[in-house]
Amino acid sequence: MKTKIILFTLLAVTLAAAAPAHTQAQENDAKVILKAMSDYVGSQKTIQLAFDSDIEVITPQLEKIQFTNSGEALMSRPDKLRAHRVGGYADVALFFDGKTVSIYGKHVNGYAQFDAPGTVDQLIHALREGHGVALPGADLLMSNSYDLLVAGVQEAKHIGRGVIDGVACEHLAFRNFDTDWQLWVEVGERPIPRKLVITSKTLNSAPQYTLRVKQWKTGIEPSSDGFAFTPPKDAQILDPNALIELDELPPDAPQGGDQ
């Protein structure tokens, strides 16, 4: 019996010592894979993709409701972008030619324009901070997404392998102060993002945002007018501050339940 106790004690000590090393390896693996994805995506001059997205809201009765959208985007570095998103409550297109941003809401037959000379990276920041409009998963397309994505990360894990639409992917999980987020990165020579899930920890019932990349192409040669916007003759001109209403949700959708 004494021998068994000694053996069990040695085993427990060995496992306890191995746990921190395993955790550290998981974190290192997750960040290495994330960096490889960032480097690959950032090295592509043109990217064309199609996606589906789901956003959850929590009603005052604590019922979880999910809204679904689909969209596509074409980006040409450093300063050209076209994106389109359509769902049950909005049909919105964005055009950026390196100088001017045009956002057209087909469902309201209205558009807004504002000057934003610079790069696609600068545009993504400007839309998020200045006009309340966010492009689904746009952070993943930035030229150096790694620095932005790891900022504020408190914990990183390489969960293992998963399969998205028949494609083998590395499954990563990260924890921030107010969100948990997971990323599936395609295995192989083109480590592209295949799925992103963001879970809010500040709202009751932890609603999630999910983005799934269905198609991904690089090396596209856009047409000379591929990023130009010509408004319909009867379209109404909107104030840029009204762009926040061109959202993935119906106007009266709750944003979360009570804590």
Backbone as numpy.savetxt, mean C-alpha at the origin, in Angstrom:
# Nx Ny Nz CAx CAy CAz Cx Cy Cz
15.15 -40.23 38.06 14.31 -39.02 38.06 15.18 -37.77 38.06
16.25 -37.80 38.86 17.14 -36.65 38.93 17.77 -36.37 37.58
18.14 -37.47 36.87 18.74 -37.32 35.55 17.76 -36.66 34.59
16.47 -37.09 34.65 15.46 -36.51 33.77 15.28 -35.02 34.04
15.29 -34.65 35.34 15.13 -33.24 35.70 16.27 -32.42 35.13
17.48 -32.93 35.21 18.65 -32.23 34.68 18.52 -32.05 33.17
18.09 -33.13 32.48 17.94 -33.06 31.03 16.89 -32.04 30.62
15.74 -32.06 31.33 14.69 -31.09 31.02 15.17 -29.67 31.28
15.93 -29.46 32.34 16.45 -28.14 32.66 17.40 -27.65 31.58
18.28 -28.53 31.12 19.23 -28.17 30.06 18.49 -27.83 28.77
17.43 -28.61 28.47 16.65 -28.36 27.25 15.96 -27.00 27.33
15.40 -26.68 28.50 14.71 -25.40 28.67 15.68 -24.24 28.52
16.85 -24.36 29.08 17.86 -23.31 28.97 18.29 -23.14 27.52
18.46 -24.25 26.81 18.88 -24.20 25.41 17.84 -23.50 24.55
16.55 -23.84 24.76 15.47 -23.22 23.98 15.37 -21.73 24.29
15.51 -21.38 25.55 15.43 -19.97 25.93 16.55 -19.16 25.30
17.73 -19.76 25.22 18.86 -19.06 24.63 18.70 -18.93 23.12
18.04 -19.91 22.49 17.89 -19.90 21.04 16.80 -18.95 20.59
15.83 -18.68 21.45 14.68 -17.86 21.04 15.08 -16.46 20.58
15.93 -15.71 21.35 16.31 -14.38 20.87 17.04 -14.43 19.53
17.90 -15.43 19.34 18.62 -15.55 18.07 17.66 -15.79 16.92
16.63 -16.63 17.14 15.64 -16.91 16.10 14.83 -15.67 15.78
14.45 -14.92 16.82 13.71 -13.68 16.62 14.52 -12.68 15.83
15.81 -12.56 16.17 16.69 -11.64 15.46 16.83 -12.04 14.00
16.91 -13.36 13.75 17.02 -13.85 12.37 15.77 -13.52 11.58
14.60 -13.68 12.22 13.34 -13.34 11.56 13.32 -11.87 11.16
13.73 -11.01 12.09 13.70 -9.58 11.82 14.66 -9.22 10.70
15.86 -9.78 10.74 16.84 -9.51 9.69 16.34 -10.00 8.33
15.77 -11.20 8.30 15.23 -11.75 7.05 14.14 -10.85 6.49
13.24 -10.39 7.36 12.13 -9.55 6.91 12.65 -8.26 6.29
13.61 -7.63 6.93 14.12 -6.37 6.41 14.96 -6.58 5.15
15.66 -7.70 5.05 16.43 -7.99 3.83 15.49 -8.18 2.65
14.41 -8.91 2.86 13.44 -9.14 1.79 12.76 -7.83 1.40
12.39 -7.02 2.40 11.76 -5.73 2.13 12.71 -4.82 1.35
13.99 -4.83 1.70 14.98 -4.01 0.99 15.15 -4.49 -0.45
15.14 -5.80 -0.66 15.25 -6.33 -2.02 14.07 -5.90 -2.87
12.88 -5.92 -2.27 11.69 -5.46 -3.00 11.83 -3.98 -3.35
12.24 -3.17 -2.38 12.38 -1.73 -2.59 13.40 -1.45 -3.69
14.52 -2.14 -3.66 15.57 -1.92 -4.67 15.08 -2.30 -6.06
14.36 -3.41 -6.14 13.88 -3.86 -7.45 12.85 -2.89 -8.01
11.85 -2.56 -7.21 10.80 -1.66 -7.69 11.39 -0.30 -8.03
12.29 0.20 -7.19 12.89 1.50 -7.43 13.75 1.56 -8.67
14.24 0.41 -9.13 15.10 0.37 -10.31 14.32 0.33 -11.62
13.00 0.15 -11.54 12.18 0.04 -12.75 11.76 1.45 -13.22
12.06 1.75 -14.48 11.70 3.06 -15.02 10.20 3.19 -15.24
9.57 2.14 -15.76 8.13 2.17 -15.97 7.49 0.94 -15.33
6.33 1.15 -14.73 5.58 0.07 -14.09 4.11 0.25 -14.44
3.49 -0.83 -14.86 2.05 -0.85 -15.10 1.46 -1.95 -14.24
0.40 -1.63 -13.50 -0.17 -2.64 -12.60 -1.68 -2.49 -12.52
-2.32 -3.57 -12.09 -3.75 -3.58 -11.80 -3.93 -4.14 -10.40
-4.95 -3.66 -9.67 -5.11 -4.06 -8.28 -6.57 -4.12 -7.88
-6.83 -4.85 -6.80 -8.09 -4.81 -6.08 -7.77 -4.32 -4.67
-8.70 -3.57 -4.07 -8.48 -3.12 -2.70 -9.76 -3.24 -1.90
-9.61 -3.51 -0.62 -10.74 -3.62 0.32 -10.45 -2.71 1.50
-11.45 -1.97 1.93 -11.31 -1.14 3.11 -12.48 -1.42 4.04
-12.19 -1.63 5.31 -13.21 -1.96 6.29 -13.54 -0.74 7.16
-14.80 -0.64 7.52 -15.23 0.38 8.48 -16.04 -0.30 9.57
-16.11 0.34 10.73 -16.85 -0.18 11.86 -18.02 0.76 12.15
-19.23 0.23 12.15 -20.41 1.05 12.41 -20.53 1.32 13.91
-21.35 2.29 14.31 -21.58 2.54 15.74 -22.12 1.32 16.47
-22.73 0.38 15.72 -23.23 -0.86 16.31 -22.16 -1.95 16.33
-20.91 -1.56 16.00 -19.76 -2.47 15.99 -19.90 -3.57 14.93
-20.58 -3.23 13.85 -20.64 -4.14 12.70 -19.52 -3.76 11.73
-18.77 -4.75 11.27 -17.68 -4.51 10.34 -18.20 -4.64 8.90
-18.02 -3.56 8.11 -18.46 -3.51 6.72 -17.24 -3.31 5.83
-17.19 -4.06 4.72 -16.06 -3.97 3.81 -16.51 -3.39 2.47
-15.73 -2.43 1.96 -15.97 -1.83 0.65 -14.82 -2.21 -0.29
-15.16 -2.54 -1.53 -14.19 -3.09 -2.48 -14.07 -2.20 -3.71
-12.83 -2.02 -4.16 -12.53 -1.23 -5.35 -11.54 -1.98 -6.22
-11.46 -1.57 -7.48 -10.44 -2.07 -8.40 -9.79 -0.88 -9.09
-8.59 -1.09 -9.58 -7.93 0.03 -10.25 -6.71 -0.41 -11.03
-6.07 0.57 -11.63 -4.86 0.34 -12.41 -3.99 1.59 -12.35
-2.72 1.44 -12.65 -1.80 2.58 -12.62 -0.69 2.36 -13.63
-0.18 3.46 -14.16 0.98 3.46 -15.05 1.91 4.56 -14.57
3.15 4.19 -14.26 4.13 5.14 -13.77 5.37 5.12 -14.65
5.90 6.30 -14.94 7.15 6.44 -15.67 8.05 7.37 -14.88
9.12 6.84 -14.34 10.01 7.66 -13.53 10.77 8.64 -14.41
11.07 9.83 -13.88 10.84 10.20 -12.48 9.55 10.97 -12.22
8.84 11.39 -13.27 7.81 12.41 -13.03 6.54 12.22 -13.84
6.11 10.99 -14.09 4.87 10.76 -14.83 4.06 9.66 -14.13
2.75 9.91 -13.99 1.90 8.93 -13.33 0.47 9.08 -13.82
-0.17 7.93 -14.04 -1.60 7.89 -14.34 -2.20 6.77 -13.51
-3.32 7.04 -12.84 -3.95 6.03 -11.99 -5.46 6.15 -12.12
-6.14 5.03 -11.96 -7.60 5.00 -12.06 -8.13 4.02 -11.03
-9.15 4.44 -10.29 -9.77 3.57 -9.29 -11.28 3.67 -9.43
-11.96 2.53 -9.41 -13.41 2.52 -9.54 -14.00 1.57 -8.52
-15.08 2.00 -7.90 -15.79 1.17 -6.92 -17.26 1.49 -6.98
-17.98 1.11 -5.96 -19.41 1.35 -5.95 -19.79 2.79 -5.68
-18.82 3.60 -5.20 -19.15 4.96 -4.77 -18.26 6.03 -5.41
-17.29 5.62 -6.18 -16.41 6.60 -6.81 -15.75 6.00 -8.04
-15.52 6.85 -9.02 -14.79 6.49 -10.24 -13.83 7.63 -10.50
-12.58 7.46 -10.09 -11.64 8.56 -10.02 -10.39 8.25 -10.83
-9.93 9.22 -11.61 -8.69 9.08 -12.38 -7.75 10.23 -12.03
-6.47 9.92 -11.97 -5.44 10.91 -11.68 -4.44 10.94 -12.83
-4.04 12.16 -13.22 -3.04 12.35 -14.28 -1.96 13.30 -13.75
-0.72 12.92 -13.94 0.40 13.75 -13.52 1.44 13.75 -14.63
1.73 14.93 -15.18 2.66 15.04 -16.31 4.00 15.63 -15.91
4.26 15.70 -14.61 5.51 16.27 -14.14 5.39 17.71 -13.71
4.28 18.36 -14.10 4.06 19.75 -13.75 2.71 19.98 -13.08
1.68 19.35 -13.63 0.32 19.58 -13.16 -0.35 18.27 -12.78
-1.11 18.30 -11.69 -1.91 17.16 -11.27 -3.36 17.43 -11.63
-3.99 16.48 -12.29 -5.40 16.57 -12.63 -6.10 15.35 -12.04
-7.17 15.58 -11.29 -7.94 14.49 -10.69 -9.39 14.64 -11.15
-9.88 13.62 -11.81 -11.21 13.66 -12.42 -12.11 12.63 -11.77
-13.23 13.09 -11.24 -14.23 12.19 -10.68 -15.34 11.99 -11.70
-15.31 10.85 -12.37 -16.30 10.60 -13.42 -17.70 10.53 -12.84
-17.83 9.99 -11.62 -19.15 9.83 -11.02 -19.79 11.17 -10.65
-18.97 12.23 -10.51 -19.51 13.56 -10.23 -19.30 14.50 -11.41
-18.65 13.98 -12.46 -18.32 14.78 -13.65 -17.66 16.10 -13.26
-16.66 15.98 -12.38 -15.94 17.15 -11.92 -14.45 16.85 -11.82
-13.64 17.89 -11.92 -12.20 17.69 -11.85 -11.54 18.87 -11.13
-10.35 18.60 -10.62 -9.55 19.63 -9.98 -8.13 19.53 -10.50
-7.46 20.65 -10.56 -6.07 20.68 -11.01 -5.27 21.58 -10.08
-4.00 21.22 -9.90 -3.10 22.08 -9.15 -1.68 21.81 -9.60
-0.84 22.81 -9.48 0.55 22.70 -9.89 1.32 21.88 -8.86
2.14 20.97 -9.36 2.97 20.14 -8.48 4.22 19.70 -9.23
5.04 20.67 -9.63 6.25 20.29 -10.36 7.17 19.47 -9.48
7.68 18.39 -10.03 8.57 17.52 -9.26 8.45 16.08 -9.69
8.80 15.19 -8.79 8.83 13.77 -9.09 7.57 13.08 -8.59
7.44 11.82 -8.97 6.32 11.01 -8.48 6.42 10.85 -6.96
7.63 10.68 -6.45 7.80 10.57 -5.00 7.26 11.81 -4.29
7.59 12.97 -4.81 7.12 14.22 -4.20 5.61 14.35 -4.32
5.05 13.87 -5.42 3.61 13.93 -5.61 2.89 13.09 -4.57
3.38 11.88 -4.33 2.74 11.00 -3.35 2.71 11.66 -1.98
3.81 12.28 -1.60 3.83 13.01 -0.32 2.85 14.16 -0.33
2.80 14.91 -1.43 1.93 16.08 -1.51 0.47 15.69 -1.43
0.08 14.62 -2.11 -1.31 14.19 -2.10 -1.73 13.75 -0.70
-0.86 13.03 -0.02 -1.19 12.53 1.31 -1.28 13.66 2.33
-0.37 14.60 2.25 -0.27 15.61 3.29 -1.06 16.88 2.97
-1.22 17.19 1.69 -1.82 18.47 1.35 -3.24 18.43 0.87
-3.70 17.29 0.33 -5.02 17.28 -0.28 -5.90 16.13 0.19
-5.41 15.31 1.08 -6.24 14.25 1.62 -6.54 13.13 0.66
-5.79 13.06 -0.43 -6.00 12.00 -1.42 -4.81 11.05 -1.36
-5.07 9.77 -1.21 -4.00 8.79 -1.16 -4.18 7.78 -2.28
-3.09 7.36 -2.88 -3.12 6.32 -3.90 -2.90 4.98 -3.20
-3.77 3.99 -3.41 -3.62 2.71 -2.73 -2.23 2.08 -2.95
-1.51 1.85 -1.85 -0.21 1.20 -1.95 0.85 2.02 -2.63
0.64 3.34 -2.74 1.58 4.18 -3.49 2.97 4.16 -2.86
3.05 4.02 -1.55 4.36 3.99 -0.89 5.24 2.88 -1.46
4.64 1.78 -1.90 5.41 0.66 -2.43 6.07 0.99 -3.76
5.60 2.03 -4.45 6.12 2.38 -5.76 7.22 3.44 -5.70
7.47 3.99 -4.56 8.45 5.06 -4.45 9.85 4.55 -4.76
10.72 5.46 -5.19 12.05 5.05 -5.64 12.89 4.45 -4.52
12.61 4.84 -3.29 13.30 4.24 -2.14 12.27 3.99 -1.05
11.39 3.04 -1.30 10.30 2.78 -0.37 10.79 2.21 0.96
11.96 1.58 0.97 12.44 0.91 2.18 12.54 1.89 3.36
13.18 3.03 3.13 13.38 3.98 4.22 12.05 4.44 4.79
11.08 4.69 3.92 9.77 5.14 4.38 9.04 4.03 5.13
9.11 2.79 4.62 8.36 1.70 5.21 8.90 1.27 6.57
10.22 1.31 6.76 10.78 0.85 8.03 10.77 1.94 9.10
10.51 3.18 8.69 10.45 4.26 9.68 9.29 3.99 10.64
9.60 3.92 11.90 8.57 3.67 12.90 8.29 2.20 13.16
8.96 1.29 12.46 8.75 -0.13 12.69 9.36 -0.52 14.04
8.54 -1.13 14.89 9.00 -1.57 16.19 9.35 -3.06 16.22
8.78 -3.81 15.29 9.03 -5.25 15.24 8.84 -5.74 13.81
9.71 -6.61 13.35 9.63 -7.17 12.00 9.80 -8.67 12.06
8.99 -9.39 11.27 9.07 -10.85 11.26 8.97 -11.38 9.83
9.74 -12.41 9.56 9.56 -13.18 8.34 8.74 -14.41 8.72
7.44 -14.38 8.39 6.54 -15.44 8.81 6.82 -16.75 8.09
7.16 -16.65 6.81 7.41 -17.85 6.00 6.92 -17.64 4.58
6.45 -18.71 3.95 5.98 -18.63 2.58 4.45 -18.61 2.53
3.92 -17.96 1.50 2.49 -17.98 1.21 2.31 -17.99 -0.29
1.09 -18.17 -0.75 0.80 -18.21 -2.18 -0.31 -17.20 -2.48
-0.05 -16.27 -3.39 -1.01 -15.27 -3.82 -1.28 -15.47 -5.30
-2.53 -15.79 -5.64 -2.90 -16.02 -7.05 -1.98 -17.03 -7.72
-1.63 -18.08 -6.98 -0.79 -19.13 -7.53 0.69 -18.83 -7.55
1.10 -17.67 -7.00 2.51 -17.26 -7.02 3.10 -17.37 -5.61
4.23 -18.05 -5.48 4.88 -18.19 -4.18 5.42 -16.84 -3.72
5.16 -16.53 -2.46 5.56 -15.23 -1.90 6.17 -15.40 -0.52
7.06 -14.49 -0.16 7.56 -14.39 1.20 6.58 -13.55 2.01
6.18 -14.05 3.17 5.19 -13.39 4.01 5.92 -12.65 5.13
5.77 -11.33 5.15 6.42 -10.49 6.14 5.38 -9.82 7.02
5.73 -9.58 8.27 4.82 -8.91 9.20 5.60 -7.85 9.98
5.00 -6.66 10.11 5.65 -5.55 10.79 4.67 -4.91 11.79
5.22 -4.37 12.86 4.41 -3.70 13.87 4.91 -2.28 14.04
3.98 -1.32 13.93 4.23 0.07 14.25 3.47 0.42 15.51
3.55 1.67 15.94 2.87 2.08 17.16 1.36 1.94 17.02
0.80 2.41 15.90 -0.65 2.42 15.76 -1.19 1.48 14.69
-0.31 0.77 13.98 -0.76 -0.18 12.96 0.12 -1.42 12.97
-0.48 -2.53 12.55 0.26 -3.72 12.15 0.08 -3.84 10.65
1.12 -4.26 9.94 0.97 -4.43 8.50 1.75 -5.64 8.02
1.16 -6.29 7.02 1.74 -7.49 6.44 1.97 -7.27 4.95
3.03 -7.88 4.45 3.38 -7.74 3.03 3.81 -9.10 2.49
3.27 -9.43 1.32 3.67 -10.65 0.62 4.48 -10.24 -0.60
5.73 -10.72 -0.69 6.66 -10.34 -1.76 6.95 -11.58 -2.62
6.81 -11.43 -3.91 7.00 -12.56 -4.83 8.41 -13.13 -4.72
8.49 -14.44 -4.71 9.76 -15.15 -4.65 10.39 -15.19 -6.04
11.71 -15.02 -6.12 12.37 -15.15 -7.41 13.10 -13.89 -7.83
13.29 -13.76 -9.14 14.12 -12.69 -9.69 13.43 -11.32 -9.67
12.11 -11.31 -9.54 11.42 -10.02 -9.47 10.59 -9.95 -8.18
11.22 -9.49 -7.10 10.55 -9.43 -5.79 9.55 -8.27 -5.71
8.41 -8.45 -6.34 7.40 -7.39 -6.38 6.38 -7.59 -5.26
5.75 -6.53 -4.80 4.70 -6.67 -3.78 3.46 -7.29 -4.40
2.93 -8.31 -3.74 1.73 -8.99 -4.25 0.49 -8.71 -3.39
0.70 -8.48 -2.11 -0.43 -8.23 -1.23 0.04 -7.41 -0.04
-0.81 -6.47 0.37 -0.53 -5.63 1.52 -1.77 -5.58 2.40
-1.60 -5.80 3.70 -2.70 -5.70 4.67 -2.25 -4.77 5.79
-3.04 -3.73 6.03 -2.76 -2.78 7.11 -3.89 -2.87 8.13
-3.55 -3.13 9.37 -4.54 -3.27 10.45 -4.40 -2.12 11.43
-5.50 -1.40 11.66 -5.48 -0.30 12.61 -5.59 -0.82 14.03
-4.74 -0.30 14.92 -4.80 -0.67 16.33 -5.41 0.43 17.19
-5.84 1.51 16.54 -6.40 2.63 17.30 -7.92 2.69 17.20
-8.51 1.86 16.35 -9.97 1.83 16.19 -10.53 0.52 16.71
-11.69 0.59 17.29 -12.34 -0.60 17.82 -12.55 -1.63 16.72
-12.34 -2.90 17.04 -12.51 -4.04 16.13 -11.43 -4.13 15.06
-10.43 -3.27 15.11 -9.24 -3.37 14.25 -9.57 -3.52 12.77
-10.17 -2.49 12.16 -10.45 -2.58 10.71 -9.17 -2.67 9.89
-9.29 -3.25 8.70 -8.12 -3.48 7.86 -8.29 -2.86 6.48
-7.15 -2.55 5.88 -7.09 -2.16 4.47 -6.26 -3.22 3.76
-6.78 -3.73 2.64 -6.10 -4.80 1.91 -5.92 -4.39 0.46
-4.72 -4.59 -0.06 -4.41 -4.32 -1.47 -3.83 -5.57 -2.08
-4.37 -6.00 -3.23 -3.86 -7.17 -3.93 -3.47 -6.77 -5.34
-2.21 -6.97 -5.69 -1.72 -6.66 -7.04 -2.02 -7.84 -7.95
-2.84 -7.61 -8.97 -3.26 -8.69 -9.87 -2.37 -8.81 -11.09
-1.89 -7.69 -11.60 -1.04 -7.68 -12.78 0.11 -6.71 -12.56
1.26 -7.05 -13.12 2.45 -6.21 -12.96 3.30 -6.34 -14.21
3.57 -5.22 -14.86 4.41 -5.22 -16.06 5.44 -4.10 -15.95
6.62 -4.34 -16.49 7.67 -3.32 -16.53 8.15 -3.17 -17.98
8.93 -2.14 -18.22 9.46 -1.92 -19.56 8.42 -1.41 -20.54
7.31 -0.88 -20.04 6.26 -0.34 -20.90 6.76 0.96 -21.56
6.38 1.19 -22.81 6.68 2.44 -23.50 5.40 3.25 -23.61
5.17 4.20 -22.70 3.94 4.98 -22.74 3.88 5.87 -23.98
2.68 6.15 -24.43 2.52 7.07 -25.56 2.86 8.48 -25.13
3.11 9.35 -26.09 3.53 10.72 -25.78 2.48 11.49 -25.00
1.20 11.15 -25.19 0.13 11.83 -24.46 -0.50 10.94 -23.39
0.23 9.93 -22.97 -0.32 8.96 -22.03 -0.61 9.51 -20.64
-0.07 10.69 -20.32 -0.27 11.26 -18.99 -0.95 12.62 -19.05
-1.48 12.94 -20.22 -2.17 14.22 -20.40 -3.65 14.07 -20.04
-4.24 15.15 -19.56 -5.66 15.15 -19.21 -6.39 16.25 -19.97
-7.44 15.85 -20.67 -8.32 16.80 -21.34 -9.70 16.67 -20.72
-10.15 17.68 -19.99 -11.44 17.55 -19.30 -12.60 17.52 -20.28
-13.64 16.74 -19.97 -14.86 16.78 -20.78 -15.42 18.20 -20.80
-16.08 18.57 -21.88 -16.56 19.94 -22.05 -17.55 20.36 -20.96
-18.36 19.41 -20.49 -19.37 19.77 -19.51 -18.95 19.47 -18.08
-17.67 19.15 -17.86 -17.20 18.80 -16.51 -17.09 20.06 -15.65
-17.41 19.90 -14.38 -17.35 21.00 -13.43 -15.96 21.10 -12.81
-15.46 22.33 -12.66 -14.17 22.54 -12.01 -14.37 22.54 -10.49
-13.61 21.71 -9.79 -13.72 21.59 -8.34 -12.55 22.26 -7.65
-12.77 22.66 -6.43 -11.69 23.15 -5.60 -10.83 21.96 -5.18
-9.49 22.10 -5.21 -8.64 20.97 -4.80 -8.97 20.41 -3.42
-9.48 21.26 -2.51 -9.83 20.78 -1.18 -11.02 19.83 -1.19
-11.76 19.82 -2.30 -12.91 18.92 -2.41 -12.47 17.51 -2.78
-11.19 17.33 -3.07 -10.72 16.01 -3.52 -10.86 14.95 -2.46
-10.88 15.37 -1.20 -10.98 14.38 -0.12 -12.30 13.62 -0.21
-13.30 14.21 -0.89 -14.58 13.55 -1.02 -14.57 12.45 -2.08
-13.55 12.45 -2.94 -13.45 11.43 -3.98 -12.76 10.21 -3.38
-13.48 9.51 -2.52 -12.89 8.49 -1.68 -13.38 7.11 -2.08
-12.83 6.08 -1.40 -13.24 4.71 -1.62 -14.53 4.36 -0.88
-15.00 5.27 -0.03 -16.15 5.00 0.81 -17.31 5.92 0.44
-18.54 5.51 0.73 -19.67 6.42 0.57 -19.52 7.58 1.54
-20.09 8.76 1.21 -19.86 9.95 2.04 -20.26 9.78 3.50
-21.29 8.97 3.79 -21.77 8.85 5.15 -21.23 7.61 5.87
-20.18 7.01 5.32 -19.62 5.81 5.95 -18.94 6.17 7.26
-19.16 5.40 8.33 -18.46 5.67 9.59 -16.99 5.35 9.46
-16.16 6.03 10.21 -14.73 5.83 10.13 -14.20 4.90 11.21
-15.06 4.48 12.13 -14.63 3.56 13.17 -15.55 3.65 14.36
-15.58 2.58 15.15 -16.42 2.57 16.34 -15.73 3.24 17.50
-16.47 3.39 18.58 -15.89 3.99 19.79 -14.87 3.03 20.38
-13.86 3.64 21.00 -12.83 2.83 21.64 -13.37 2.14 22.87
